[in-house]
Amino acid sequence: MGKNKRDNRPLKVLGINSSDIYSQRFNGISIIEDLHNEGIEYELLSDIHMRKNGISITPKLFRYLKDFLTLLERKTGFQSRFYFWTFALRFRRSFQEAQVVHYHILHNSFFRLESLKYLTKKKSSVWTFHDLWIATGHCIQPIDCSRFGDGCGKCPFLQRSIPVSRDRTSHEFYRKYNLIKKINAQYIVSTEWMKARILTTLPIESENLHVIPFGVDAEIFEPVSLETKKQYRQNYGISQEAFVIFINAHNDEIKGIEIVKELIKHSENEAIKFLILDESKFFVTSEDVHSFPRITAQQEIIKLIQICDVVLIPSLAESFSMLTLESMSCGLPVITLKDSAAYEVAGEDSNMAFSKVSAVLDILMIIQRLKSNAQYITEVGQKNRARAIDKFSKEQYVEKLSNLYRNNSGN
């Protein structure tokens, strides 16, 4: 392994995504060195770039048009339609030199989908579906929408991400459906949960849809000793006696914000502290809540996870859930929604899962079970750590992705 079979030159892969640093755990940025060790030279083009050497997909000449076109799409109900310059990707040197082009998130107001019909004929192509947008008429995650899987139209949730003012959801769904018929690509999803939904809504053959779970670096996301945990808690002003819950919160229905609100409300006087990754002032005020900005550095986030007793994933719709995996690797129990992608990642342990209909009650019962049994916390955490290493190592992720690139490079 590690080198292109034709010669000793690296296999060149070009990634296309809406952003670089913000989504680096998903778009290939975080594993560039690992891919290089496998004989893969990976470069990323993105619309929003924060790296010093980042390269924007949108040419300078057209950047002034982007905001106008984004507003126009929202008003008209069209999506990923008006950004005509993506046809010109074929003239970029990075595209011409690439042997494989890996498309990621294309729906954040920068890419015209129809350009894929042309671009995928020019280069061997891989497309990762990071959410269910490709299988809906406008939203990223349909949750329990009765129109999902039935051609959309008459959308009851036009304001869900990505919001639109006019209902063209049936038209947009079939536009995507027919596009898939005309493009030449291999597809990736990260869970069986996603695979089942993609195969039942889009005309993709099962052999062309690959389940490649993301991986975790178990040497970075690792358990810490009790002494280290005590020191971290002291540094953050967290009581040693408190039962601490970490939540990556979003002020969003899909991400379970109402569950978070109710849980904090019903946990008063229970010696429970919440570490919230977001500006909690936007949705809850409590002395039991310690909030941290979303731009908090990864190294600090790891410490915040490590000082907790349990991690809660309140989201009603995930396609994978990196936080679930990273928390497992840190040796912590993780509470997830039953029958979700995060639940799949966590090993489908029903004792650590809540249902939608009784979410807060279920979570409170799990918390009480954990609070009253420190040994149970340890056992669940050790099991999670073993599962993370066995099923979701970074090495496995890089190897599977590298093999897919090679098998579709024409070499």
N, C-alpha and C positions, 0 to 999 in steps of 0.2 A: 504494500500500500504506500501512498504518499506521493507518487509521481504519475504523470500522464503516461499511459502505456506506449504512446507513439514515440516519445523522446523524453529528455530530461527537463524540458521546459515546463513551467507550472501551467495548470489549466486556468484560464482567465474567466472569471465569473463577474458579471456586473449586476449589482442589486439596484432595484428601483423602489423607493419608498417615499412617503409623505414627509418624514423627518429623519434626522440622524441620531443625535445624542438622546433625545427624549424617548425614543423607542429602541435604544441600542440592544436591549436584551432580546429583541424579536427580529431585527432587520439584518443581523450578521455582523454588526460593528463589534460587539463584545467578543466575538470568536475569530476575528481576523487573524490573529497570530496562530490560533489552533488550526485554522484552515490552511494557513501557510505551511505548517508542519505536515499537512496531509497532501501538499503539492497543489494547493488551490490558491490562486492570487485573486483576492476578493476586493472589489471596489464598489462604493455606494454612491449613487446619485439620489439626491433628495430635494424636495421642494423647500423645506425649512431646514437650514443647516447651521449648526452652532460650532462645528469644528473649524479650526483655522484653515485647514485645507479642504473644507467641504465644498462640494460642487452642486449648484442649483440646477434643477431640471428646467425651470422657467427662465428663458433668455431675458436679459436685462431689457430688451426692447419691449417685451410684453408684460413686465411685472406690474406696470401701472394699470393694466387691464384686469388683473386678477380679482381685486376686491369688487369691481363692477360686475364681473361675470359670476362671482360667487353669490352676490345679491340677486342677480338675474335668475340664477338657478333656483334659489330659495323661493322667489316670487312665482316662478313658472312651474315649479314641481319637477323640473328636469334635474339630473345629477350626473356629474362627470361627463358632460356633453360638450361644453363650449370651449374647452382648453385645447384649441386646435394645434398648438405648437408641439404637442407630444409626437405628432407624426414626424417631426424633424429629428427625433432621437436617432434615427438611422444615420444621420450625418455626424454624430458625435464620435470622436476617435475612440472613446471608451466602449461605445456600442459596437463599432466596427471591429475592434480588436477582441472583443469578448467571444468566447466559444459557447457560453451559456448566459442567458439573462434571467435573473431571478426577480420576479415582481412580488411586491409585498402589499402594503396598504395603498390603494389607488384612489380612495374615495374622499380624500380631504381637500377638495377644491383645487386640483392642479393637473388632472390627467383626463384625457378624452378616451373613454373605453374603446371606441371604434378603432383607435390606432393599433390596438392589439391584433386585429385581423391582419394587419400589414406587418407589424413588428415580429410577431411570432412565426411568420413565414421566412423572415430573414435570419433569425437566430433560434437555436434550440432554447426552449423556454420552460421555466418553472414558475408557478404562481402559488404562493401560500395564502390561504384564506385565514386571516387572523380573527375574523368574526363572521357573522351571517349576512352581512350587507349584500353580498353578491346574490343571495337567495331571497331577497326581499324587494319591495317596491321603493323603499327609502330608508328604513331604519337599520341600525347596526345589530340590534338584538330584538327579536319579536316577542320575547318572553312567552306569554300565553295567548297571543293574538289569534283569534279564530280565523283570520284571513291568511295567516302564514300557511304555505303549502297548498293554497287554493287559488293562486294567481293574484293575490292581493286585490286592490280596488276597494272602494268604500272604506278607506282606512280610518279606523277609530282613534289612531294615535299619531296624527300628523306632526305633533310637536316633539315626539321622541327623537333622539339623535338618529339621524341628521334631520332637523326639522324643515318642513316645507309648508308653503302657504296654500298651494293648490294640489288637489289630489290627482296625481298622474301615476299612482302607485301600480295600477294594473299595467299600464303602458311601460313603465320602467322595469317591472319584473320581467315581462316578456321580451323587452329589449335585451336584458342581461341573459335570459334563457336562450334566445336565438344567437346571441353573440358567442356563447359557450360552444354552440354547434359549429361555429366557423373558425375558431382559433385552434392552433396546434400547440398544446402544452401538456406538461405533467403538473399535477396539483398536489399540494401538501396541506394537511390539517394536523393539529397537534393532539387530538383525542378521538377516540371512537365515538364519543358524544357528537362531535362535529361531523365526523364522517357519515353517520347515520342520517343527519339532517341534510347534508349536501346531496347525498345519493338519492334521497326521496324528493328533492325539489329541482335538481338540475340534471341536464342530459350528459352526465359524466360517467364513463365506464369505471367500474370498481378498480380495475387493474391500473388505471391512470390516476387514482387518488391514493396517496401515500400517507399513512399515519406516522409522523415523525415527532415525538414529544420533545419539547425543549429540555435542555439539560441544566444542571446546577453544579457549580464548583463547590464540592463538599469540603474543600480545604479553606474556603473563604466563609461559607455559611456552615458553621460548625457550633456544637455546644460549647459552653464555657463552664468553668468550675464554679462552685458555690461562692468561693471567695471573690472571684472576678465579678460574678453576678451582684454580689453585695456592694462591691466598689462602684459598679456602673449605676446601681440604684441610688447610692449616696450622691454620686455626681449629678444625677438628674433630680435629686430631691424627692425620690420615691421611697415611701416607707418600706422597711424590710418585711413587715408583717402583712402588707397589703397583697391582695390577689390581683394581679395585673394582666389586663387584656389588651392586646395590640389590634388595632383596626386601621386598615387603609381605607379611609372614608372618602366618599364623593357626594357632593350635594346633588344627587341624581337618583330618581326612582329606581332605575335599572340596577344601580349599585347598592340598593337596599338601605337608603338613607333613613327611611321611616322606621326600619327595624332598629337602626342604631339609636335614633331618638328615643324610641320606646324602651329600649334596653337600658339606657342610661337613666331614664326616668324611674324605672322599676328597680334600679340597683342602688338607690340611695340608702345610706345607713347600713350597707352590706360589706364595708371595708374592701370595696372593689375600686381599683383605679383603671382608667382607660387611657391608653396612649393612642392618640388619633393623628394619623398622617394626613393633615389637611387643616384649613383654617376653621376650627370648630366654632368660632364666633358666628359663622354664617348659619349654623343650624342648631347649636346647643350651647348652653352656658351652665357649667357645673364645676365646683371645686374638685370634683373627682376626675376631671378631664385634663390631661396634659396634651396640648396640641403642638404639632410640628409642621412647618411648611412643606409643601409637596416637593420643593426643590432641595430638600435635605439631602446631603451627600450620602452615597450608598454605604460608606463605612459607618456612618452614624446610624443609618437605618438598621444595619445589621446589629449594632449594639442595642437598639431599642427592642428589636425582636428577642435578642438573647436575654434581656432582663425580665421578660414576661413569663407568665405561667401558661398562657394559652393564646392562640391567634384566632380571631374570628374573621371569616370571609362572609360578609352579609349579602354579597351580590346575588341578585336573582338571575343573572345571565353572564357567564364567563365562557370563553372558548377553551381556556386552559387554566389559568391562574398561577402565575409565577410566584406570588406571595405564598400560596399554599405549599408549593414545592420548596421554596427557600426556608420557610418556617419548619417544614418537616426535616430538612437537612440540618437545621439548628437544634433538632431534637425536641421539638415542642408539639403538643397536641394541637390540632387544627379543627375548628368547627366549620362545616360547610353545609350548603343546601343539598338535600337529598336529590338524587337522580340528576345532578348537574355535572358539568365538566370538571369543576373543582372537586366534587365528590369522587369522581373517577380517579383523579390524580391522587387523592388522599387514601385510596384503597377501598372505598365504599364501605366504610365502617359506620353502620347505622347508629351505633352508640355515641358517635361524635357528629351527628347530622341533625338538622332541623327541617321541618316541612314548612311550606309557604303558609298554610292555613293557621298554624299555631307557632309561628317562628319565635316570638319573644318567649313564650312559655317553654318551648323546647330548649332554647338556648339557656334560659335560667336554670332549668333542671340539669343540664350538662355542667354548667358552672358549679352548681352546688355539689354535684357528684365529684368534680375535680377538687374543689375546695376542701372537701372532707376526707380526701384520700391522696396524700402526697405520693404514695407508692404507685397509684394508678397513673398519675401524671408522668412519673418516670417511665413506667412500662409503655404507655402510649407513645411517649416521646422517643424512646429507644426503637420501637417498632417503626415509627415514621422515619427516623434517621436511616435505618437499614433499608427501607423501601426506596427512599430517595437515592441512595447510593446504588442499589441493585437495579432499579428500573429507569432512573432518570439522571444518570451521570452525564457530565458535559462531554466526556469522551465518546459515549454512545451516540449522543446527538450529533457531534461533529462527524463521526464515522458514517452514520446513516445519510447525513446531508451530502458529504463528500462522494459517497457511492452513487447517490442519485445524480449528482452533477456529472460524474464520469460516465455513467450509463446513458446519459442523454447528450453527451458532448459530440458524438459522432466520431470519437477517437477509439 
